[in-house]
Amino acid sequence: MSHSPIHRAGNAPVEIDLVEGQTYAWCACGRSNTQPFCDGSHQGTGIDPVVFEAERSGKVWLCMCKQTSTPPLCDGSHRKQNVKHNVE
């Protein structure tokens, strides 16, 4: 199944303080106005948010370039020169 282009929401990860047991929806399409979290802007794109429950409270780095291989966590993909810059 094809989907709309993924938008790059930022050039660096964002540090977020998660709360154990709370459910979060990480924006995978890059269109959300409430980055790094989903606001429903993905509707009709064929791209779904990554829904996860925090296993423990504390700070994590969430991906903003949307190219991570470990969503929603940053894996350093934003530093790679070959990352596509699909900013639209």
PDB file with SEQRES, HELIX, SHEET and CRYST1 records, atoms N, CA, C and O in Angstrom:
SEQRES   1 A   88  MET SER HIS SER PRO ILE HIS ARG ALA GLY ASN ALA PRO          
SEQRES   2 A   88  VAL GLU ILE ASP LEU VAL GLU GLY GLN THR TYR ALA TRP          
SEQRES   3 A   88  CYS ALA CYS GLY ARG SER ASN THR GLN PRO PHE CYS ASP          
SEQRES   4 A   88  GLY SER HIS GLN GLY THR GLY ILE ASP PRO VAL VAL PHE          
SEQRES   5 A   88  GLU ALA GLU ARG SER GLY LYS VAL TRP LEU CYS MET CYS          
SEQRES   6 A   88  LYS GLN THR SER THR PRO PRO LEU CYS ASP GLY SER HIS          
SEQRES   7 A   88  ARG LYS GLN ASN VAL LYS HIS ASN VAL GLU                      
HELIX    1 AA1 SER A   77  ARG A   79  5                                   3    
SHEET    1 AA1 2 VAL A  14  LEU A  18  0                                        
SHEET    2 AA1 2 GLY A  58  LEU A  62 -1                                        
SHEET    1 AA2 2 THR A  23  TRP A  26  0                                        
SHEET    2 AA2 2 VAL A  50  GLU A  53 -1                                        
CRYST1    1.000    1.000    1.000  90.00  90.00  90.00 P 1           1          
ATOM      1  N   MET A   1       0.836  -1.179   0.000  1.00  0.00           N  
ATOM      2  CA  MET A   1       0.000   0.000   0.000  1.00  0.00           C  
ATOM      3  C   MET A   1       0.883   1.246   0.000  1.00  0.00           C  
ATOM      4  O   MET A   1       1.820   1.346   0.793  1.00  0.00           O  
ATOM      5  N   SER A   2       0.590   2.179  -0.874  1.00  0.00           N  
ATOM      6  CA  SER A   2       1.373   3.404  -0.916  1.00  0.00           C  
ATOM      7  C   SER A   2       0.756   4.435   0.031  1.00  0.00           C  
ATOM      8  O   SER A   2      -0.403   4.329   0.432  1.00  0.00           O  
ATOM      9  N   HIS A   3       1.552   5.412   0.364  1.00  0.00           N  
ATOM     10  CA  HIS A   3       1.070   6.463   1.254  1.00  0.00           C  
ATOM     11  C   HIS A   3       1.649   7.796   0.818  1.00  0.00           C  
ATOM     12  O   HIS A   3       2.550   7.856  -0.019  1.00  0.00           O  
ATOM     13  N   SER A   4       1.131   8.840   1.384  1.00  0.00           N  
ATOM     14  CA  SER A   4       1.612  10.198   1.105  1.00  0.00           C  
ATOM     15  C   SER A   4       3.043  10.350   1.581  1.00  0.00           C  
ATOM     16  O   SER A   4       3.503   9.562   2.407  1.00  0.00           O  
ATOM     17  N   PRO A   5       3.757  11.348   1.075  1.00  0.00           N  
ATOM     18  CA  PRO A   5       5.127  11.580   1.549  1.00  0.00           C  
ATOM     19  C   PRO A   5       5.155  11.885   3.048  1.00  0.00           C  
ATOM     20  O   PRO A   5       4.236  12.492   3.597  1.00  0.00           O  
ATOM     21  N   ILE A   6       6.223  11.452   3.682  1.00  0.00           N  
ATOM     22  CA  ILE A   6       6.438  11.747   5.092  1.00  0.00           C  
ATOM     23  C   ILE A   6       7.149  13.084   5.185  1.00  0.00           C  
ATOM     24  O   ILE A   6       8.142  13.315   4.496  1.00  0.00           O  
ATOM     25  N   HIS A   7       6.649  13.950   6.021  1.00  0.00           N  
ATOM     26  CA  HIS A   7       7.232  15.279   6.186  1.00  0.00           C  
ATOM     27  C   HIS A   7       8.246  15.260   7.320  1.00  0.00           C  
ATOM     28  O   HIS A   7       8.022  14.621   8.349  1.00  0.00           O  
ATOM     29  N   ARG A   8       9.327  15.939   7.139  1.00  0.00           N  
ATOM     30  CA  ARG A   8      10.339  16.111   8.178  1.00  0.00           C  
ATOM     31  C   ARG A   8       9.855  17.233   9.094  1.00  0.00           C  
ATOM     32  O   ARG A   8       9.682  18.367   8.647  1.00  0.00           O  
ATOM     33  N   ALA A   9       9.635  16.924  10.368  1.00  0.00           N  
ATOM     34  CA  ALA A   9       9.083  17.909  11.304  1.00  0.00           C  
ATOM     35  C   ALA A   9      10.169  18.687  12.034  1.00  0.00           C  
ATOM     36  O   ALA A   9       9.873  19.670  12.713  1.00  0.00           O  
ATOM     37  N   GLY A  10      11.415  18.262  11.905  1.00  0.00           N  
ATOM     38  CA  GLY A  10      12.505  18.945  12.572  1.00  0.00           C  
ATOM     39  C   GLY A  10      13.831  18.329  12.201  1.00  0.00           C  
ATOM     40  O   GLY A  10      13.880  17.246  11.618  1.00  0.00           O  
ATOM     41  N   ASN A  11      14.908  19.014  12.535  1.00  0.00           N  
ATOM     42  CA  ASN A  11      16.254  18.550  12.196  1.00  0.00           C  
ATOM     43  C   ASN A  11      16.994  17.932  13.370  1.00  0.00           C  
ATOM     44  O   ASN A  11      18.160  17.559  13.249  1.00  0.00           O  
ATOM     45  N   ALA A  12      16.317  17.825  14.505  1.00  0.00           N  
ATOM     46  CA  ALA A  12      16.917  17.240  15.705  1.00  0.00           C  
ATOM     47  C   ALA A  12      15.791  16.639  16.546  1.00  0.00           C  
ATOM     48  O   ALA A  12      14.639  17.059  16.437  1.00  0.00           O  
ATOM     49  N   PRO A  13      16.121  15.669  17.374  1.00  0.00           N  
ATOM     50  CA  PRO A  13      15.095  15.080  18.228  1.00  0.00           C  
ATOM     51  C   PRO A  13      14.650  16.072  19.296  1.00  0.00           C  
ATOM     52  O   PRO A  13      15.301  17.089  19.534  1.00  0.00           O  
ATOM     53  N   VAL A  14      13.536  15.756  19.927  1.00  0.00           N  
ATOM     54  CA  VAL A  14      13.028  16.599  21.002  1.00  0.00           C  
ATOM     55  C   VAL A  14      12.984  15.760  22.279  1.00  0.00           C  
ATOM     56  O   VAL A  14      12.564  14.603  22.269  1.00  0.00           O  
ATOM     57  N   GLU A  15      13.432  16.376  23.383  1.00  0.00           N  
ATOM     58  CA  GLU A  15      13.429  15.687  24.667  1.00  0.00           C  
ATOM     59  C   GLU A  15      12.039  15.826  25.300  1.00  0.00           C  
ATOM     60  O   GLU A  15      11.514  16.930  25.443  1.00  0.00           O  
ATOM     61  N   ILE A  16      11.464  14.688  25.672  1.00  0.00           N  
ATOM     62  CA  ILE A  16      10.126  14.650  26.249  1.00  0.00           C  
ATOM     63  C   ILE A  16      10.186  13.892  27.564  1.00  0.00           C  
ATOM     64  O   ILE A  16      10.880  12.881  27.676  1.00  0.00           O  
ATOM     65  N   ASP A  17       9.466  14.375  28.545  1.00  0.00           N  
ATOM     66  CA  ASP A  17       9.369  13.716  29.842  1.00  0.00           C  
ATOM     67  C   ASP A  17       8.103  12.866  29.849  1.00  0.00           C  
ATOM     68  O   ASP A  17       7.000  13.406  29.932  1.00  0.00           O  
ATOM     69  N   LEU A  18       8.245  11.545  29.763  1.00  0.00           N  
ATOM     70  CA  LEU A  18       7.111  10.633  29.736  1.00  0.00           C  
ATOM     71  C   LEU A  18       6.698  10.249  31.151  1.00  0.00           C  
ATOM     72  O   LEU A  18       7.490  10.312  32.091  1.00  0.00           O  
ATOM     73  N   VAL A  19       5.430   9.850  31.277  1.00  0.00           N  
ATOM     74  CA  VAL A  19       4.875   9.417  32.561  1.00  0.00           C  
ATOM     75  C   VAL A  19       4.530   7.933  32.442  1.00  0.00           C  
ATOM     76  O   VAL A  19       3.787   7.532  31.546  1.00  0.00           O  
ATOM     77  N   GLU A  20       5.075   7.126  33.349  1.00  0.00           N  
ATOM     78  CA  GLU A  20       4.842   5.685  33.348  1.00  0.00           C  
ATOM     79  C   GLU A  20       3.350   5.369  33.274  1.00  0.00           C  
ATOM     80  O   GLU A  20       2.543   5.931  34.015  1.00  0.00           O  
ATOM     81  N   GLY A  21       3.003   4.460  32.366  1.00  0.00           N  
ATOM     82  CA  GLY A  21       1.629   4.007  32.215  1.00  0.00           C  
ATOM     83  C   GLY A  21       0.771   4.871  31.314  1.00  0.00           C  
ATOM     84  O   GLY A  21      -0.333   4.469  30.948  1.00  0.00           O  
ATOM     85  N   GLN A  22       1.256   6.056  30.947  1.00  0.00           N  
ATOM     86  CA  GLN A  22       0.483   6.939  30.075  1.00  0.00           C  
ATOM     87  C   GLN A  22       0.654   6.510  28.626  1.00  0.00           C  
ATOM     88  O   GLN A  22       1.740   6.088  28.228  1.00  0.00           O  
ATOM     89  N   THR A  23      -0.406   6.614  27.837  1.00  0.00           N  
ATOM     90  CA  THR A  23      -0.373   6.272  26.419  1.00  0.00           C  
ATOM     91  C   THR A  23      -0.125   7.528  25.595  1.00  0.00           C  
ATOM     92  O   THR A  23      -0.707   8.581  25.851  1.00  0.00           O  
ATOM     93  N   TYR A  24       0.742   7.399  24.609  1.00  0.00           N  
ATOM     94  CA  TYR A  24       1.120   8.506  23.732  1.00  0.00           C  
ATOM     95  C   TYR A  24       0.934   8.070  22.278  1.00  0.00           C  
ATOM     96  O   TYR A  24       1.001   6.881  21.969  1.00  0.00           O  
ATOM     97  N   ALA A  25       0.704   9.024  21.400  1.00  0.00           N  
ATOM     98  CA  ALA A  25       0.612   8.766  19.964  1.00  0.00           C  
ATOM     99  C   ALA A  25       1.625   9.668  19.269  1.00  0.00           C  
ATOM    100  O   ALA A  25       1.405  10.871  19.124  1.00  0.00           O  
ATOM    101  N   TRP A  26       2.741   9.069  18.840  1.00  0.00           N  
ATOM    102  CA  TRP A  26       3.818   9.802  18.161  1.00  0.00           C  
ATOM    103  C   TRP A  26       3.447  10.008  16.703  1.00  0.00           C  
ATOM    104  O   TRP A  26       3.038   9.065  16.024  1.00  0.00           O  
ATOM    105  N   CYS A  27       3.585  11.221  16.224  1.00  0.00           N  
ATOM    106  CA  CYS A  27       3.287  11.543  14.822  1.00  0.00           C  
ATOM    107  C   CYS A  27       4.336  10.908  13.915  1.00  0.00           C  
ATOM    108  O   CYS A  27       5.528  11.188  14.044  1.00  0.00           O  
ATOM    109  N   ALA A  28       3.891  10.059  13.002  1.00  0.00           N  
ATOM    110  CA  ALA A  28       4.803   9.398  12.065  1.00  0.00           C  
ATOM    111  C   ALA A  28       4.796  10.069  10.692  1.00  0.00           C  
ATOM    112  O   ALA A  28       5.687   9.825   9.879  1.00  0.00           O  
ATOM    113  N   CYS A  29       3.796  10.912  10.431  1.00  0.00           N  
ATOM    114  CA  CYS A  29       3.682  11.525   9.109  1.00  0.00           C  
ATOM    115  C   CYS A  29       4.391  12.877   9.013  1.00  0.00           C  
ATOM    116  O   CYS A  29       4.740  13.318   7.918  1.00  0.00           O  
ATOM    117  N   GLY A  30       4.604  13.537  10.157  1.00  0.00           N  
ATOM    118  CA  GLY A  30       5.264  14.834  10.179  1.00  0.00           C  
ATOM    119  C   GLY A  30       4.339  16.014   9.967  1.00  0.00           C  
ATOM    120  O   GLY A  30       4.811  17.149   9.898  1.00  0.00           O  
ATOM    121  N   ARG A  31       3.038  15.791   9.861  1.00  0.00           N  
ATOM    122  CA  ARG A  31       2.095  16.867   9.577  1.00  0.00           C  
ATOM    123  C   ARG A  31       1.459  17.497  10.822  1.00  0.00           C  
ATOM    124  O   ARG A  31       0.864  18.570  10.729  1.00  0.00           O  
ATOM    125  N   SER A  32       1.574  16.861  11.954  1.00  0.00           N  
ATOM    126  CA  SER A  32       0.908  17.323  13.172  1.00  0.00           C  
ATOM    127  C   SER A  32       1.382  18.704  13.608  1.00  0.00           C  
ATOM    128  O   SER A  32       2.564  19.029  13.498  1.00  0.00           O  
ATOM    129  N   ASN A  33       0.458  19.504  14.098  1.00  0.00           N  
ATOM    130  CA  ASN A  33       0.800  20.814  14.663  1.00  0.00           C  
ATOM    131  C   ASN A  33       1.168  20.704  16.133  1.00  0.00           C  
ATOM    132  O   ASN A  33       1.515  21.703  16.763  1.00  0.00           O  
ATOM    133  N   THR A  34       1.096  19.502  16.682  1.00  0.00           N  
ATOM    134  CA  THR A  34       1.427  19.279  18.096  1.00  0.00           C  
ATOM    135  C   THR A  34       2.621  18.331  18.205  1.00  0.00           C  
ATOM    136  O   THR A  34       2.636  17.452  19.066  1.00  0.00           O  
ATOM    137  N   GLN A  35       3.616  18.504  17.340  1.00  0.00           N  
ATOM    138  CA  GLN A  35       4.819  17.657  17.306  1.00  0.00           C  
ATOM    139  C   GLN A  35       5.445  17.555  18.680  1.00  0.00           C  
ATOM    140  O   GLN A  35       5.472  18.540  19.419  1.00  0.00           O  
ATOM    141  N   PRO A  36       5.941  16.403  19.035  1.00  0.00           N  
ATOM    142  CA  PRO A  36       6.076  15.194  18.241  1.00  0.00           C  
ATOM    143  C   PRO A  36       4.858  14.279  18.306  1.00  0.00           C  
ATOM    144  O   PRO A  36       4.912  13.133  17.861  1.00  0.00           O  
ATOM    145  N   PHE A  37       3.757  14.788  18.863  1.00  0.00           N  
ATOM    146  CA  PHE A  37       2.583  13.951  19.041  1.00  0.00           C  
ATOM    147  C   PHE A  37       1.550  14.188  17.956  1.00  0.00           C  
ATOM    148  O   PHE A  37       1.525  15.238  17.315  1.00  0.00           O  
ATOM    149  N   CYS A  38       0.698  13.193  17.763  1.00  0.00           N  
ATOM    150  CA  CYS A  38      -0.318  13.200  16.721  1.00  0.00           C  
ATOM    151  C   CYS A  38      -1.473  14.121  17.074  1.00  0.00           C  
ATOM    152  O   CYS A  38      -1.903  14.179  18.226  1.00  0.00           O  
ATOM    153  N   ASP A  39      -1.977  14.848  16.067  1.00  0.00           N  
ATOM    154  CA  ASP A  39      -3.178  15.657  16.234  1.00  0.00           C  
ATOM    155  C   ASP A  39      -4.260  15.251  15.235  1.00  0.00           C  
ATOM    156  O   ASP A  39      -5.274  15.936  15.094  1.00  0.00           O  
ATOM    157  N   GLY A  40      -4.036  14.128  14.541  1.00  0.00           N  
ATOM    158  CA  GLY A  40      -5.009  13.640  13.571  1.00  0.00           C  
ATOM    159  C   GLY A  40      -4.759  14.111  12.149  1.00  0.00           C  
ATOM    160  O   GLY A  40      -5.525  13.765  11.250  1.00  0.00           O  
ATOM    161  N   SER A  41      -3.716  14.883  11.921  1.00  0.00           N  
ATOM    162  CA  SER A  41      -3.424  15.416  10.587  1.00  0.00           C  
ATOM    163  C   SER A  41      -3.078  14.342   9.565  1.00  0.00           C  
ATOM    164  O   SER A  41      -3.029  14.623   8.368  1.00  0.00           O  
ATOM    165  N   HIS A  42      -2.837  13.123  10.020  1.00  0.00           N  
ATOM    166  CA  HIS A  42      -2.473  12.030   9.118  1.00  0.00           C  
ATOM    167  C   HIS A  42      -3.677  11.473   8.355  1.00  0.00           C  
ATOM    168  O   HIS A  42      -3.500  10.687   7.424  1.00  0.00           O  
ATOM    169  N   GLN A  43      -4.881  11.860   8.727  1.00  0.00           N  
ATOM    170  CA  GLN A  43      -6.078  11.317   8.090  1.00  0.00           C  
ATOM    171  C   GLN A  43      -5.980  11.416   6.575  1.00  0.00           C  
ATOM    172  O   GLN A  43      -5.737  12.492   6.028  1.00  0.00           O  
ATOM    173  N   GLY A  44      -6.171  10.282   5.901  1.00  0.00           N  
ATOM    174  CA  GLY A  44      -6.133  10.229   4.446  1.00  0.00           C  
ATOM    175  C   GLY A  44      -4.752  10.062   3.846  1.00  0.00           C  
ATOM    176  O   GLY A  44      -4.620  10.007   2.623  1.00  0.00           O  
ATOM    177  N   THR A  45      -3.708   9.980   4.682  1.00  0.00           N  
ATOM    178  CA  THR A  45      -2.342   9.863   4.159  1.00  0.00           C  
ATOM    179  C   THR A  45      -1.889   8.411   4.006  1.00  0.00           C  
ATOM    180  O   THR A  45      -0.946   8.126   3.268  1.00  0.00           O  
ATOM    181  N   GLY A  46      -2.570   7.487   4.713  1.00  0.00           N  
ATOM    182  CA  GLY A  46      -2.114   6.101   4.731  1.00  0.00           C  
ATOM    183  C   GLY A  46      -1.004   5.870   5.740  1.00  0.00           C  
ATOM    184  O   GLY A  46      -0.405   4.795   5.766  1.00  0.00           O  
ATOM    185  N   ILE A  47      -0.722   6.864   6.569  1.00  0.00           N  
ATOM    186  CA  ILE A  47       0.318   6.779   7.593  1.00  0.00           C  
ATOM    187  C   ILE A  47      -0.357   6.893   8.949  1.00  0.00           C  
ATOM    188  O   ILE A  47      -1.091   7.848   9.203  1.00  0.00           O  
ATOM    189  N   ASP A  48      -0.115   5.929   9.815  1.00  0.00           N  
ATOM    190  CA  ASP A  48      -0.711   5.938  11.149  1.00  0.00           C  
ATOM    191  C   ASP A  48       0.315   6.358  12.187  1.00  0.00           C  
ATOM    192  O   ASP A  48       1.509   6.115  12.010  1.00  0.00           O  
ATOM    193  N   PRO A  49      -0.135   6.985  13.271  1.00  0.00           N  
ATOM    194  CA  PRO A  49       0.781   7.329  14.360  1.00  0.00           C  
ATOM    195  C   PRO A  49       1.258   6.059  15.059  1.00  0.00           C  
ATOM    196  O   PRO A  49       0.648   4.998  14.929  1.00  0.00           O  
ATOM    197  N   VAL A  50       2.350   6.182  15.798  1.00  0.00           N  
ATOM    198  CA  VAL A  50       2.855   5.080  16.612  1.00  0.00           C  
ATOM    199  C   VAL A  50       2.321   5.300  18.023  1.00  0.00           C  
ATOM    200  O   VAL A  50       2.708   6.245  18.711  1.00  0.00           O  
ATOM    201  N   VAL A  51       1.426   4.410  18.437  1.00  0.00           N  
ATOM    202  CA  VAL A  51       0.832   4.511  19.760  1.00  0.00           C  
ATOM    203  C   VAL A  51       1.642   3.620  20.701  1.00  0.00           C  
ATOM    204  O   VAL A  51       1.903   2.455  20.402  1.00  0.00           O  
ATOM    205  N   PHE A  52       2.038   4.193  21.852  1.00  0.00           N  
ATOM    206  CA  PHE A  52       2.849   3.435  22.807  1.00  0.00           C  
ATOM    207  C   PHE A  52       2.522   3.851  24.227  1.00  0.00           C  
ATOM    208  O   PHE A  52       2.032   4.954  24.472  1.00  0.00           O  
ATOM    209  N   GLU A  53       2.800   2.952  25.158  1.00  0.00           N  
ATOM    210  CA  GLU A  53       2.616   3.233  26.573  1.00  0.00           C  
ATOM    211  C   GLU A  53       3.990   3.338  27.213  1.00  0.00           C  
ATOM    212  O   GLU A  53       4.843   2.473  27.015  1.00  0.00           O  
ATOM    213  N   ALA A  54       4.201   4.394  27.978  1.00  0.00           N  
ATOM    214  CA  ALA A  54       5.488   4.590  28.650  1.00  0.00           C  
ATOM    215  C   ALA A  54       5.688   3.493  29.689  1.00  0.00           C  
ATOM    216  O   ALA A  54       4.845   3.295  30.564  1.00  0.00           O  
ATOM    217  N   GLU A  55       6.795   2.789  29.590  1.00  0.00           N  
ATOM    218  CA  GLU A  55       7.107   1.705  30.527  1.00  0.00           C  
ATOM    219  C   GLU A  55       7.599   2.241  31.859  1.00  0.00           C  
ATOM    220  O   GLU A  55       7.498   1.568  32.885  1.00  0.00           O  
ATOM    221  N   ARG A  56       8.132   3.457  31.837  1.00  0.00           N  
ATOM    222  CA  ARG A  56       8.597   4.105  33.067  1.00  0.00           C  
ATOM    223  C   ARG A  56       8.617   5.618  32.837  1.00  0.00           C  
ATOM    224  O   ARG A  56       8.653   6.089  31.700  1.00  0.00           O  
ATOM    225  N   SER A  57       8.594   6.352  33.922  1.00  0.00           N  
ATOM    226  CA  SER A  57       8.658   7.806  33.832  1.00  0.00           C  
ATOM    227  C   SER A  57      10.100   8.234  33.578  1.00  0.00           C  
ATOM    228  O   SER A  57      11.041   7.604  34.061  1.00  0.00           O  
ATOM    229  N   GLY A  58      10.258   9.298  32.825  1.00  0.00           N  
ATOM    230  CA  GLY A  58      11.584   9.833  32.567  1.00  0.00           C  
ATOM    231  C   GLY A  58      11.684  10.468  31.200  1.00  0.00           C  
ATOM    232  O   GLY A  58      10.739  10.453  30.411  1.00  0.00           O  
ATOM    233  N   LYS A  59      12.854  11.027  30.939  1.00  0.00           N  
ATOM    234  CA  LYS A  59      13.111  11.735  29.687  1.00  0.00           C  
ATOM    235  C   LYS A  59      13.539  10.765  28.586  1.00  0.00           C  
ATOM    236  O   LYS A  59      14.306   9.831  28.819  1.00  0.00           O  
ATOM    237  N   VAL A  60      13.024  11.012  27.383  1.00  0.00           N  
ATOM    238  CA  VAL A  60      13.415  10.268  26.186  1.00  0.00           C  
ATOM    239  C   VAL A  60      13.573  11.276  25.050  1.00  0.00           C  
ATOM    240  O   VAL A  60      13.052  12.389  25.119  1.00  0.00           O  
ATOM    241  N   TRP A  61      14.287  10.880  24.020  1.00  0.00           N  
ATOM    242  CA  TRP A  61      14.467  11.713  22.828  1.00  0.00           C  
ATOM    243  C   TRP A  61      13.598  11.132  21.719  1.00  0.00           C  
ATOM    244  O   TRP A  61      13.846  10.023  21.244  1.00  0.00           O  
ATOM    245  N   LEU A  62      12.573  11.890  21.307  1.00  0.00           N  
ATOM    246  CA  LEU A  62      11.683  11.435  20.247  1.00  0.00           C  
ATOM    247  C   LEU A  62      12.101  12.033  18.909  1.00  0.00           C  
ATOM    248  O   LEU A  62      12.484  13.199  18.817  1.00  0.00           O  
ATOM    249  N   CYS A  63      12.017  11.209  17.886  1.00  0.00           N  
ATOM    250  CA  CYS A  63      12.432  11.576  16.532  1.00  0.00           C  
ATOM    251  C   CYS A  63      11.535  12.668  15.951  1.00  0.00           C  
ATOM    252  O   CYS A  63      10.314  12.631  16.105  1.00  0.00           O  
ATOM    253  N   MET A  64      12.149  13.622  15.292  1.00  0.00           N  
ATOM    254  CA  MET A  64      11.421  14.673  14.590  1.00  0.00           C  
ATOM    255  C   MET A  64      11.640  14.612  13.076  1.00  0.00           C  
ATOM    256  O   MET A  64      10.851  15.169  12.314  1.00  0.00           O  
ATOM    257  N   CYS A  65      12.718  13.931  12.635  1.00  0.00           N  
ATOM    258  CA  CYS A  65      12.963  13.831  11.186  1.00  0.00           C  
ATOM    259  C   CYS A  65      12.089  12.756  10.542  1.00  0.00           C  
ATOM    260  O   CYS A  65      11.945  12.715   9.320  1.00  0.00           O  
ATOM    261  N   LYS A  66      11.511  11.891  11.367  1.00  0.00           N  
ATOM    262  CA  LYS A  66      10.592  10.832  10.954  1.00  0.00           C  
ATOM    263  C   LYS A  66      11.274   9.753  10.127  1.00  0.00           C  
ATOM    264  O   LYS A  66      10.601   8.996   9.428  1.00  0.00           O  
ATOM    265  N   GLN A  67      12.590   9.670  10.196  1.00  0.00           N  
ATOM    266  CA  GLN A  67      13.347   8.659   9.457  1.00  0.00           C  
ATOM    267  C   GLN A  67      13.934   7.578  10.368  1.00  0.00           C  
ATOM    268  O   GLN A  67      14.638   6.691   9.886  1.00  0.00           O  
ATOM    269  N   THR A  68      13.662   7.635  11.661  1.00  0.00           N  
ATOM    270  CA  THR A  68      14.228   6.691  12.616  1.00  0.00           C  
ATOM    271  C   THR A  68      13.826   5.247  12.309  1.00  0.00           C  
ATOM    272  O   THR A  68      12.724   4.990  11.824  1.00  0.00           O  
ATOM    273  N   SER A  69      14.711   4.331  12.591  1.00  0.00           N  
ATOM    274  CA  SER A  69      14.387   2.903  12.445  1.00  0.00           C  
ATOM    275  C   SER A  69      13.878   2.338  13.766  1.00  0.00           C  
ATOM    276  O   SER A  69      13.566   1.151  13.862  1.00  0.00           O  
ATOM    277  N   THR A  70      13.794   3.200  14.793  1.00  0.00           N  
ATOM    278  CA  THR A  70      13.320   2.783  16.115  1.00  0.00           C  
ATOM    279  C   THR A  70      12.200   3.704  16.606  1.00  0.00           C  
ATOM    280  O   THR A  70      12.292   4.251  17.705  1.00  0.00           O  
ATOM    281  N   PRO A  71      11.140   3.882  15.802  1.00  0.00           N  
ATOM    282  CA  PRO A  71      10.098   4.822  16.187  1.00  0.00           C  
ATOM    283  C   PRO A  71       9.446   4.436  17.514  1.00  0.00           C  
ATOM    284  O   PRO A  71       9.199   3.255  17.761  1.00  0.00           O  
ATOM    285  N   PRO A  72       9.175   5.390  18.343  1.00  0.00           N  
ATOM    286  CA  PRO A  72       9.262   6.841  18.159  1.00  0.00           C  
ATOM    287  C   PRO A  72      10.597   7.436  18.591  1.00  0.00           C  
ATOM    288  O   PRO A  72      10.788   8.650  18.520  1.00  0.00           O  
ATOM    289  N   LEU A  73      11.513   6.592  19.035  1.00  0.00           N  
ATOM    290  CA  LEU A  73      12.786   7.078  19.582  1.00  0.00           C  
ATOM    291  C   LEU A  73      13.774   7.465  18.491  1.00  0.00           C  
ATOM    292  O   LEU A  73      13.824   6.830  17.438  1.00  0.00           O  
ATOM    293  N   CYS A  74      14.545   8.490  18.738  1.00  0.00           N  
ATOM    294  CA  CYS A  74      15.591   8.932  17.819  1.00  0.00           C  
ATOM    295  C   CYS A  74      16.698   7.889  17.752  1.00  0.00           C  
ATOM    296  O   CYS A  74      17.126   7.358  18.777  1.00  0.00           O  
ATOM    297  N   ASP A  75      17.159   7.599  16.539  1.00  0.00           N  
ATOM    298  CA  ASP A  75      18.303   6.704  16.362  1.00  0.00           C  
ATOM    299  C   ASP A  75      19.476   7.414  15.687  1.00  0.00           C  
ATOM    300  O   ASP A  75      20.438   6.768  15.272  1.00  0.00           O  
ATOM    301  N   GLY A  76      19.399   8.740  15.577  1.00  0.00           N  
ATOM    302  CA  GLY A  76      20.466   9.516  14.960  1.00  0.00           C  
ATOM    303  C   GLY A  76      20.315   9.696  13.465  1.00  0.00           C  
ATOM    304  O   GLY A  76      21.204  10.260  12.828  1.00  0.00           O  
ATOM    305  N   SER A  77      19.215   9.234  12.883  1.00  0.00           N  
ATOM    306  CA  SER A  77      19.011   9.350  11.433  1.00  0.00           C  
ATOM    307  C   SER A  77      19.064  10.786  10.939  1.00  0.00           C  
ATOM    308  O   SER A  77      19.426  11.025   9.787  1.00  0.00           O  
ATOM    309  N   HIS A  78      18.712  11.746  11.784  1.00  0.00           N  
ATOM    310  CA  HIS A  78      18.727  13.154  11.374  1.00  0.00           C  
ATOM    311  C   HIS A  78      20.131  13.641  11.038  1.00  0.00           C  
ATOM    312  O   HIS A  78      20.284  14.664  10.370  1.00  0.00           O  
ATOM    313  N   ARG A  79      21.161  12.923  11.492  1.00  0.00           N  
ATOM    314  CA  ARG A  79      22.550  13.325  11.224  1.00  0.00           C  
ATOM    315  C   ARG A  79      23.092  12.763   9.918  1.00  0.00           C  
ATOM    316  O   ARG A  79      24.135  13.207   9.437  1.00  0.00           O  
ATOM    317  N   LYS A  80      22.397  11.796   9.344  1.00  0.00           N  
ATOM    318  CA  LYS A  80      22.871  11.169   8.111  1.00  0.00           C  
ATOM    319  C   LYS A  80      22.640  12.096   6.930  1.00  0.00           C  
ATOM    320  O   LYS A  80      21.562  12.670   6.779  1.00  0.00           O  
ATOM    321  N   GLN A  81      23.661  12.237   6.095  1.00  0.00           N  
ATOM    322  CA  GLN A  81      23.560  13.130   4.950  1.00  0.00           C  
ATOM    323  C   GLN A  81      22.588  12.632   3.904  1.00  0.00           C  
ATOM    324  O   GLN A  81      22.068  13.424   3.118  1.00  0.00           O  
ATOM    325  N   ASN A  82      22.329  11.326   3.877  1.00  0.00           N  
ATOM    326  CA  ASN A  82      21.451  10.776   2.848  1.00  0.00           C  
ATOM    327  C   ASN A  82      19.994  10.746   3.263  1.00  0.00           C  
ATOM    328  O   ASN A  82      19.176  10.156   2.557  1.00  0.00           O  
ATOM    329  N   VAL A  83      19.637  11.366   4.390  1.00  0.00           N  
ATOM    330  CA  VAL A  83      18.249  11.436   4.804  1.00  0.00           C  
ATOM    331  C   VAL A  83      17.513  12.366   3.853  1.00  0.00           C  
ATOM    332  O   VAL A  83      17.969  13.479   3.591  1.00  0.00           O  
ATOM    333  N   LYS A  84      16.379  11.916   3.337  1.00  0.00           N  
ATOM    334  CA  LYS A  84      15.583  12.730   2.428  1.00  0.00           C  
ATOM    335  C   LYS A  84      14.930  13.866   3.200  1.00  0.00           C  
ATOM    336  O   LYS A  84      14.394  13.653   4.288  1.00  0.00           O  
ATOM    337  N   HIS A  85      14.971  15.048   2.655  1.00  0.00           N  
ATOM    338  CA  HIS A  85      14.379  16.216   3.289  1.00  0.00           C  
ATOM    339  C   HIS A  85      13.039  16.509   2.592  1.00  0.00           C  
ATOM    340  O   HIS A  85      12.965  17.351   1.697  1.00  0.00           O  
ATOM    341  N   ASN A  86      11.990  15.802   3.016  1.00  0.00           N  
ATOM    342  CA  ASN A  86      10.686  15.943   2.409  1.00  0.00           C  
ATOM    343  C   ASN A  86       9.866  17.019   3.115  1.00  0.00           C  
ATOM    344  O   ASN A  86       8.754  16.748   3.568  1.00  0.00           O  
ATOM    345  N   VAL A  87      10.381  18.191   3.210  1.00  0.00           N  
ATOM    346  CA  VAL A  87       9.651  19.277   3.853  1.00  0.00           C  
ATOM    347  C   VAL A  87       8.723  19.882   2.801  1.00  0.00           C  
ATOM    348  O   VAL A  87       9.166  20.374   1.763  1.00  0.00           O  
ATOM    349  N   GLU A  88       7.445  19.832   3.093  1.00  0.00           N  
ATOM    350  CA  GLU A  88       6.461  20.376   2.136  1.00  0.00           C  
ATOM    351  C   GLU A  88       5.520  21.305   2.842  1.00  0.00           C  
ATOM    352  O   GLU A  88       4.620  21.866   2.216  1.00  0.00           O  
TER     353      GLU A  88                                                      
END                                                                             
